[in-house]
Amino acid sequence: MPSEDAPIEEQAEAFFAKFTEPARPSEHLKYLELPAWDARHSFVTDAAFDLGDRAIDACDALGLSSAMRTLRPAQLTELHLHRCSLCADGLAAVVAALPALPALESLFAMQNGAGDGAMSAFAGLARTGGVPLRRLALQENGITDCGAASLAAALAGATPQLEWLYLSGNEIGDEGGVAIAEAVEGGACPRLARLALQHNRLGDATLLALGRAAAGGKLPKGEYLYVHENEHTPAGRDALAAALEGHPNQLQAHLGWPPPLPRDELRCDEAAATAASLAGAPPKRKPYAPPPPRVAPPHPDGDVPPWRVRPATTTTKAVSFVEPPPRPPPASADPLPSDEPSSKGELPGDFFERLLAM
C-alpha cells in the first residue's frame, strides 16, 4: 500500500488491487471453483460492497476512504465491514468519508474492536449535514461510556434518518446509555425503530431515561428496545414496561424471556381489537388450552390397565354356508375325423403316423 502522502487516486487503486481476487478452487468443495471478484467493479456497480471477514489495516481503510471520495458510487447502499480488525483510526477514516456516498443506507461494522476513538468521527458528519444512514451496526467494538456519549452527541445532526442502531455487546454503562436516551428525547433520530443495547452494563437509570423518551412521544416509529442481559433490576424493568403501555406504534422492550411478540402478530391483535371495539364487544382471544386427557372406558372385569382395555364386542348372527354348484367343464372344440381333412384344410390327426409307416 502507498503511504498516507500519496495521491488519493493512487491509494484507491492500491486498495482495489489488494482486495481483488482471481478465480480459485474452493477450500471446502473439491471440484468447486470460486469465481473471480473485481473489487473496483463491485464498488462502482453493486448495491452492496462486502469486505467482511478480511483483515483491513489502517492503510487499507485509508485506501477505501480515498476510493469513496474519488469514485463516489451513487448506487452503493450497503457497506459491510464486519470482523475486519479495523482499528479506531481505520474506522474513523471510513466514517469521515461517508458523505461521499449519497445513497448509503446501511453500515455494518460490528466485531472490530475499534473502541471509542472512532465514535468521535460521527461528530464530523454532523458538521457536514449528516448522511442518509438508516441502519448502523456497531456491536462488539469495545465502546464504553465515553464513546457512547460522543455518538449520542452526534446522532441528531449526523444520522437524522436512522432507523436501526445496534450497540450490543459493548461496555456501555448508565452514563452512555442515559446520554443516548436523552439524545432521543431531545429529538435525535425521530425515525428510530430498533435500539439494541443488550449485553452491556446498563442499569435502571438507562431504562428510566428510555421510558421518559417513549412516554414523551419521541419514539413514534419505535418497534423494539433490546435491553436484556444488563445490570438493571426488576424495578427498572417494571418502570420501562409501564412507560411503554399504550404506545401508538406498540413499542416493545426486550427485557428477557419471553421475547417480545413479532410485529405481524401485534398487527393481528390490533386489528382484532379494532374490529371488536367497532362491534361494541371486547376482543375475543382464545388462550391456549391443552387438550383434555383421554379417559379409558370402564371395563366389565373391573380395574384393568388402560392398555388392556378392549372395545366392546358386538353379537354376530350365524350365517349358514351353502356350497355353490360345481362349474361345468369348459366346452372343447369337436374333434375332427382322423381320416378326413377338415373343411378348413387341416390335416388328419394320424397323418404323421401314416407318413412314417410308409
DRENZADO-135408 format. One record per atom (N, C-alpha, C, O): x, y, z. Coordinates in pm, whole numbers, plus 50000, padded with zeros to 5 digits. Layout:
XYZ/...
//
This chain:
500844988150000/500005000050000/500885012550000/501925012750065/500475022949928/501245035449927/501145042450061/500335038850146/501965052350080/501985059850205/500785069250212/500055071150114/500595075150331/499475084250351/499635096950268/498645103850241/500845100250228/501075112450150/500855110350001/500925119949924/500595098049959/500385095249816/499055101149772/498165103149854/498895104049644/497605109149594/496485099249622/496685087149626/495285104749641/494165096049679/493825086349566/493355075249593/494055090049441/493805080749332/494715068649342/494285057349321/495995071149374/496935060049389/496575051349507/496695039049499/496125057349617/495705049449733/494495040849699/494425029349742/493545046349624/492355038749588/492705026949498/492205015849519/493565029149398/493935018349307/494705007449380/494524995649352/495555011249474/496275001249552/495314993149639/495504981049657/494294999649692/493304992549772/492564982249687/492414970749728/492094986249569/491374976849483/492274965449438/491824953949429/493534968349409/494454957849365/494694947549475/494864935749446/494694951949600/494954942649710/493774933349734/493974921649764/492554938449722/491394930349759/490694923849640/489724916549660/491164926149519/490634918849404/491134904349410/492314901949434/490234894949387/490574880849399/490364873749265/489314875549204/491334865849218/491154858249094/490314845749119/490014842349234/489934839149011/489224826449025/490144816349094/491344815649065/489584808549185/490404799549266/489564787649308/488334788649316/490194776249337/489444764549384/488974766649528/489624773549606/487864760649559/487314761749693/488144753649792/488684743049757/488244758549914/488964751350018/488144739950076/488704730950139/486824740250056/485954730550121/485334720550023/485124708950058/485054724749900/484484715849800/485534713349693/486074722649632/485824700649671/486974696849590/486884701649446/487864706549390/485714700549386/485574703449244/484884716849217/484444719449105/484784725349318/484144738449301/485204749149281/486174749949356/485024757149180/485914768449154/485184781449185/484124784149128/485734789249274/485134801949311/485434812249202/486564813049153/484434820049164/484674829749056/485554841349102/485714843749222/486094848149007/486914859949037/486034871249090/484854872149056/486624879849173/485904891249229/486734903749208/487824905249263/486214912649126/486884925249096/486374935749195/485224939849187/487214939949287/486794949249392/486344962549333/485344968149377/487054967649236/486674980549177/485334979549104/484484988249118/485154968849027/483894967248953/482724965849049/481664971649026/482914958249157/481834956849256/481544970149325/480384973149355/482564977949350/482384990549421/481565000549340/480805008349397/481695000449209/481015010349126/479745005049060/479035012648995/479434992149077/478234986549012/477264980049108/476054980549085/477744973849216/476864966449306/476234975749409/476774986249443/475064971349458/474394978949563/475034976549700/474934985049788/475694965049717/476334961749844/477804958649819/478124950649730/478684964849895/480134962449885/480544955450013/480504961350121/480964942750000/481204934150116/482694931150130/483284924550044/483284936050237/484664932950273/484724925450405/485774925050470/483614919450446/483564912550574/484534901050583/484804894150484/485064898950704/485984887950734/487294889050657/487944878850632/487694900950619/489004903350558/489794912750650/489224922150707/491054910350665/491894918750750/492164932050681/492764932550574/491704942850745/491874956350690/492654964650792/492174967150902/493854968750756/494634976950846/494344991750820/493474995150740/495075000350888/494825014750876/495085019750734/494355028350685/496115014650668/496405018950530/495305014350434/494935021650342/494795002250456/493694997550371/492455006150391/491775009650294/492155009550516/490995018150542/491175031850479/490215037750430/492395036850480/492655049650414/492445048450263/491925057650200/492855037150204/492605034950062/491125033850031/490675038749928/490355027350120/488905026650099/488265040450106/487415043750023/488675048450203/488105061950212/488495070350091/487705078650045/489705068250037/490095075349915/489245071049797/488865079349714/488945058049788/488085053249681/486675059049694/486045062249593/486185060349816/484855066049836/484815080649790/483845084849728/485855088149819/485885102249780/486145104049630/485665113649570/486885094849572/487255096349431/486125091849338/485755099149246/485585079949362/484595074249270/483165078349303/482345079649213/482855080449430/481525084549474/480425076149408/479605081549334/480385063149433/479375054649368/477965058249414/477665057749534/477125061749320/475775066149354/474825054549379/473735056549433/475225042249341/474325030849356/474565023249486/473775014449521/475635026549559/476025018849676/475105022149794/475025033649837/474415011849846/473505013749959/473955006350084/473485009550193/474844996450072/475284988750188/476804987350186/477394984450082/477414989350302/478854987750318/479094978250434/478754981250548/479684966550404/479894956050504/481364955550542/482224952450460/481634958650668/482994958450722/483054950650852/483814954250942/482274940050864/482234932350987/483444923050998/483894917150899/483954921951121/485094913151152/486284915651059/486824906351000/486674928151049/487814932050964/489024936451045/490024940750987/488954935551178/490064940051264/490374954851242/491534958851247/489344962751217/489534977051195/489934983751326/489294981651429/490964991751323/491344999551440/490525012351445/489735015151355/490725020051550/489955032451566/490225042151452/489295048251399/491495043751414/491815053151305/491245048251172/490795056451090/491255035251149/490725030051023/489235032151011/488755036750907/488475028851117/487035031051112/486705045851107/485745049851041/487475054151176/487245068551171/487455074051030/486725082950987/488445068750958/488675073250820/487495069650730/487105077450644/486935057750750/485785053650669/484565062150704/483845066550615/484335064550833/483185072550874/483295086750821/482305092650779/484495092250821/484675105950772/484375107150623/484015117950576/484505096150548/484245096550404/482825092750368/482495092150249/481965090050465/480585085950435/479795096450356/478955092350275/480005109450373/479245119050291/479485117450141/478695122650061/480545110450100/480785108349957/479895097549898/479885095649776/479125090549982/478215080049935/476785085149953/476215083450061/476205091249852/474905097849871/473745088349895/472725092349950/473885075549854/472765066149868/472985055949978/472185046749993/474065057250056/474375047050157/473305046950267/473005057250327/472745035050291/471705033450392/472145024750509/471605026050619/473115015850488/473505006150591/475015005650603/475725004150504/475505006750727/476915004850758/477014994150865/476574996050978/477584982750827/477744971550919/479234970350954/480034965650873/479584974751074/480984974651118/481104968051254/481854972751340/480384957151274/480404950451403/481634941451418/482254937151320/481964938651545/483034929351582/484394933351524/485084925251462/484754945851545/486054950751501/486954954851617/488174954951603/486364958251730/487174962951841/487774976651820/488874979451867/487054985251747/487584998551715/487685007451837/488555016151842/486815005651936/486885013652056/486205027252043/485455029651948/486505035952140/485835048952145/486365058952043/485675068452008/487585056851995/488185066951907/487405069151780/487345080351729/486795058551726/486055060051601/484735067351621/484195072951525/484205067451744/482895073651766/482955088851751/481965095151714/484095094651778/484205109151764/484135113551618/483875125251590/484365104151524/484275107751382/482855111051340/482645117951241/481865106051415/480475109151379/480145123751404/479215129151343/480885130251492/480665144551513/480985152451388/480335162551359/481985147951311/482285154651185/481165153251084/480965162251002/480425142151089/479275140650999/478195150951030/477535156050940/478035153951158/477015163851194/477355177551138/476465185251102/478635180751131/479035193851079/478865194950928/478755205950874/478865183350859/478725183550713/477295181550666/477055180350546/476355181250757/474965179550717/474415165650731/473245163350701/475235156250777/474735142850802/474755134050678/475045138550568/474425121350700/474375111350594/473035104250601/472395104150707/472585098150490/471255091850490/471245077750547/470495069350500/472075075050648/472115061650705/470785058150770/470175066350839/470335045850745/469135040650810/469455029550909/468715027551005/470565022350888/470955011350976/472445012751008/473285013550918/472755013151137/474135014451185/474385003451286/473755003051392/475314994351253/475614982851339/477034983951390/477984983251312/477184985751521/478494987351585/478624977851704/479224981551805/478094965851694/478164956451804/479604951651825/480394950551732/479904948951953/481174942851993/482364950451937/483214944951866/482414963151969/483524971651927/484294977552044/485134986352025/484004972952165/484704978352280/484344992652313/485164999952368/483124996852281/482695010552307/482315011952454/481585003652508/482805022252519/482505024952658/481565037052668/481015041752569/481415042052791/480535053652812/481025065852735/480215073552684/482325067452726/482865079052654/482495078552506/482055088552449/482665066952444/482315065752303/480825066852279/480395072852180/480015061152369/478565062252354/478105076752368/477195081052297/478735084352459/478375098452473/478755106352348/478005115152306/479915103352289/480305110152165/479335107052052/478965115851975/478935094452042/477985090751939/476625097251963/475975101751869/476195097652089/474895103752119/474875118552085/473865123752038/475995125352109/476035139652079/475955142451930/475555153351890/476345132651847/476345134851702/475135129051632/474955131151512/474285121651704/473175114851638/472215124451570/471755121751459/471905135451635/470885144451581/471295150051445/470485150551353/472545154351433/472955160351307/473585150851210/473595153451090/474135139451259/474865130351172/473945120551101/474125117850982/472965115151171/472105104651113/470645107951141/470015101151222/470085118051078/468695121551108/467685111251060/466555111251109/468055102450967/467135092550914/467365078650973/466835068750921/468125077751080/468485064751136/467255057351188/466415063151258/467155044351152/466045035851196/466515024651288/465805020951381/467695019051264/468235008351347/469595012651400/470465016651323/469775011851531/471055014751596/471395002951685/470735000551786/472424995551648/472814983451720/474144985951791/475184987951727/474104985751924/475294987952007/475454976852111/476024979252217/474974965152083/475034954252180/476454948852192/477294950752104/476714942152304/478004935652324/479154945252346/480294941652317/478904957152398/479974966752426/480144968252578/479724959552654/480744979052620/480984981652763/480284994452805/480855002452880/479074996452759/478325008852786/477575007452917/476834997852938/477785017053006/477065017453132/475965027953129/475525032353023/475525031853249/474415041353257/474785055053202/473935062053148/476035059053215/476415072153164/476215072853012/475615082452962/476685062952940/476495062952796/475065059852756/474555065552659/474405050752829/473025047452797/472085059152817/471205061652734/472265066452927/471425078152952/471705088952847/470775096052806/472955090352804/473265100252700/472535097152570/472025106252504/472465084452533/471735080652412/470245083052429/469595088352339/469705079252546/468275081352569/467925096152571/466885100052518/468765104352630/468485118752632/468605124952494/467885134352461/469515119652411/469595124552274/468315121452197/467815129752121/467775109552219/466505105952155/465375114652209/464515119152134/465385116952340/464355125352400/464455139752350/463465146952346/465665143752313/465845157252260/465495158852114/465615169852059/465065148152049/464635149151909/465555142451809/465285143051689/466635136151854/467535129351760/466875116551710/466195109551785/467085113551585/466605101151523/465105099351542/464695089851610/464275107951486/462825106551504/462245094151438/461125090251468/462995087851347/462505075751281/463045062951345/462865052151290/463705064151459/464335052451520/463275041951555/462315044751626/463485029751502/462555018751526/463145008151618/462415002151697/464445005651608/465054995051687/466365000251748/467255005151678/466444998951879/467635002951954/468114990852032/467424986052122/469304985851998/469834973652059/470954977352155/472024981852113/470704975552284/471684978552388/471894966452479/472364968052592/471554954552433/471724942752517/473194939152534/474044943252456/473454931352639/474814926752669/475764938652690/476854939052633/475344948152771/476184959252813/476204959752966/476094949353031/476344971453023/476374972953169/475324983253213/475574991153303/474184983053149/473144992953177/472414989653306/472184977953339/472045000253379/471264998753499/469875004753484/469395007053374/469245007153599/467885012453596/467825026653541/466795030653486/468885034453556/468845048253509/468615048853358/467885057453309/469245039953284/469035039753139/467615035953104/467005041853015/467065026053174/465685021853146/464705032953176/463735034953102/464925040353285/464035051453317/464145062453212/463125068353175/465355065153163/465515075453060/464855071352929/464245079652861/464965058652893/464285053752772/462765054452789/462045057552695/462295051452909/460865052352934/460345066652921/459255068852869/461125076352970/460705090352956/460655094552809/459755101752768/461645090052731/461645093552588/460455087552516/459845094052432/460125075052549/458985068552483/457675074752528/456785076952446/457535077452657/456295083352706/456105097552655/454975102252644/457205104452624/457095117952571/456845118652423/456855129552365/456635107252359/456325107252216/457525109152126/457365113052011/458745106452176/459955108552096/460365096152017/461355096451944/459605085452030/459855073251952/458575069251880/458055058351904/458065077751793/456785074551729/456855062451636/455835055851614/458025059451582/458185047951493/458795035951565/459155026051501/458905036751697/459595026251772/458925012751761/457705011651761/459755002351751/459274988551746/459834980251861/459084973651933/461174980551879/461804972251980/462914979952050/463674987451987/462994978052183/464114982552264/464754970052325/464154963652412/465944966652280/466624954752330/467534958752446/468594964652424/467134955652566/467914959452684/468124947552777/468474949452894/467934935452730/468134923752815/469624921152835/470464926852766/469934912352929/471314908852963/472124921253002/473194923852948/471564928853099/472254940453154/472194939653306/471904929053361/472464950653372/472564950653518/471374957553584/471484961853699/470254958853515/469094965453573/468354955953668/468604943953669/467454961653745/466704954253847/465254952853803/464824959353708/464474944453873/463054943453839/462304956653849/461344958853774/462714965453938/462034978453949/462224986553821/461264992653772/463424986753768/463654993953643/462924987753526/462414994853440/462864974553522/462144967953413/460654970753420/460014973153317/460104970653541/458674973653555/458374988053516/457344990853455/459274997253550/459055011253514/459085013253363/458275020753309/460005006453294/460045007653148/458815001353084/458245006952990/458404989853134/457214983453079/455974992153098/455124992853009/455874998753213/454715007453236/454755019653145/453715024353101/455955024753116/456055036553029/455695033252885/455285042152810/455845020652845/455545016852707/454095012952684/453695010552571/453305012152790/451905008452773/451155019252697/451275031152726/450375014952599/449605024352519/450405031852415/449945042052364/451595026952382/452405033752279/451675033152146/451135022652111/451645044052069/450865044051944/451365033951841/450585029351758/452645030551844/453185020751749/453485007351813/454174998951756/452955005351936/453144992852009/454634989752029/455084978652001/455374999552077/456784997652107/456924987452220/456244988352322/457834977652200/458044967152298/459494967452346/460414971052272/459684963452471/461014962452529/461354947752549/460564940152605/462534943952502/463014930352523/463804930452654/464954934852659/463164925552760/463744925852894/464254912152938/464784910853048/464104902352855/464464888752891/463444879152834/462684882552743/463434867152889/462474857152841/461114859352906/461064861753026/460004858652831/459904855752688/460204868052603/460044879352649/460644865952479/460944877452392/459674884452350/458584878952365/459774896452296/458574903652251/457924896652132/458544888552064/456664900152111/455914894052002/456374899451868/456804910951859/456294891351763/456594896451628/455604907251587/454474907751638/456014915751496/455174926851454/453904921951385/452844928051400/453994911151310/452804906051241/451734901751340/450554904451319/452144895151447/451174890851547/450574902851620/449394902751655/451384913051643/450854925151705/449804931651616/448774936351665/450064932051485/449094938151394/447794930251391/446724936151383/447884917051397/446664908851400/445864911551527/444644912551522/446564912551641/445864915551766/445234929451761/444114931451809/445944938951703/445394952551693/444174952851602/443194959751633/444214945551491/443064945051401/441864938551469/440734943051452/442114927851546/441014921251616/440414930351722/439194930751739/441274937751793/440754946951895/439964958251832/438944962451887/440414963351717/439684974051649/438324969251601/437324976251618/438284957351542/437014951951495/436054949551611/434854951951599/436594944651723/435724942151838/435204955151898/434054955751942/436044965551900/435584978251955/434504984551867/433564990651917/434644982951735/433604988151646/432304980451662/431224986151646/432394967651695/431184959651714/430614961251854/429534955951882/431304968251941/430794970252076/431024958652168/430344957552270/431954950052137/432224938452220/433704937852248/434504942452167/434104932252362/435534931052391/436184921252294/435534912052246/437454923152265/438124913852174/438184899852232/438434897852351/437944890352147/437954876452188/439274870152147/439574868352029/440044866852247/441304859852222/441234846552294/441074846052416/441354836152221/441284822852279/442644818952335/443584816652259/442754818352467/444054814052522/444304799352492/443384791552466/445534796052497/445884782052470/445414773352584/445664776352701/444744762652550/444284752952649/444714739152603/444474735352488/445344731452691/445764718052649/444554709252625/443514711352687/444644699552537/443514690652511/443194682352634/444084679252712/441914678652653/441544670552770/442204656852764/442404651352655/442534651352879/443164638052878/442184627352831/440984628352853/442714617352769/441894606252722/441604596752837/442514592252907/440324593752857/439894585052965/439414571952905/438574571952816/439954560952953/439564547952902/438164544452951/437824547753065/437354537852870/436004533852914/436094523153023/437074515753029/435094522253107/435114512053214/435134497953155/434464495153055/435894489253219/436004475453173/435064466553254/434944468353375/434394457053188/433444448653264/434124440053369/433464435753463/435404437453356/436094428953454/436614436753573/437254430953661/436344449653578/436794457353691/437964466253656/438054471453545/438874467853753/440014476853737/441084469953651/441844461553699/441114473553524/442064467753429/442914479053374/442384489753346/444214477053357/445054487853299/444494492553166/443944484653090/444654505653137/444074511153013/444594504252888/443874503052789/445864499752892/446374493752769/445804479852741/446034474152634/445034474352842/444414461352818/442934462352791/442224452352780/442464474852781/441054476652754/440784473452608/441464478552519/439794464852586/439424461352450/438054467252418/437224468952507/437824470452293/436494475652258/435424465252280/435654453152268/434234470152312/433104461152338/432784453052213/432744458352102/432564439752234/432244431052121/430764431752091/429944433552181/430424430151966/429014430151923/428604416051886/429414408151838/427354412951909/426814399651879/426634398151729/426014406551664/427194387251675/427074384751532/426084373451508/425994364051588/425344374251403/424344364251366/424994353451281/425684356251184/424744340751322/425334329651248/424704328651110/423484329651096/425514326651012/425054325250873/425524311850821/426714308750825/424564303650771/424914290550715/425564292350579/425174300850499/426584283950555/427334284850431/426804274350334/426724262550366/426434278950217/425924270050112/426974269050005/427394279049947/427404256649979/428434254649877/427864257049739/426804251549706/428514265049659/427974267749524/428084255249437/428944246749461/427224254049337/427274242449247/428574242449168/429134253049140/429054230449133/430304229849057/430164235948919/429104235648856/431264241448876/431244247448744/431334236548636/432054226648654/430604238348526/430714228348416/432074229648349/432664240448345/432574218348296/433884219048228/433794227848106/432724229248046/434884233848069/434844242647951/434564234547825/435074223547805/433754240547743/433384233847617/434584233547525/435164243947493/434974221147480/436104219747389/435614218547246/434454215047222/436464221347152/436094220347010/435884205746970/436594196947017/434934203246885/434644189646837/435864183946767/436434190546680/436274171646803/437434165946734/437144163246588/436034159446550/438144165346508/437984162946366/438154148146334/438924141246402/437474143346235/437694129346194/439144127346154/439744135646085/439694115946200/441094113646174/441374109946030/442514111045984/440314105445955/440564100945819/440324111645715/440764110245601/439664122245752/439304132245653/439874145745695/439874149145814/440344153145601/440774166845636/439584175545667/438484173345616/439804185045747/438714194045783/438414203245668/439154204345571/437254209945686/436864219245581/437784231245574/437814238445474/438564233245683/439474244645686/440854241045632/441774249245637/441014228645580/442294224645525/443254218945625/444444218245598/442754214745748/443624209045848/443904194345816/443064187845755/445044189045856/445444175245830/444764165945929/444404170246039/444574153545893/444024143945989/444954142246107/446134145446100/444384137246217/445174136046337/446294125946326/447344128146386/446124114646249/447174104546237/447944105846107/448464095946056/448024117646054/448704119545925/450184116245935/450734109545848/450844121046040/452284118946052/452604104346083/453664099446042/451724097246155/451954083046181/451884075046051/452704066146029/450924078145967/450824071245839/452034074245750/452524065745676/452494086645761/453634090445678/454894082945719/455684078945634/455084080945847/456254073745893/456164058845865/457184052045850/454934053745857/454774039345831/455014035745686/455164023845656/455054044845599/455274041945456/456714037445430/457074034545316/
//
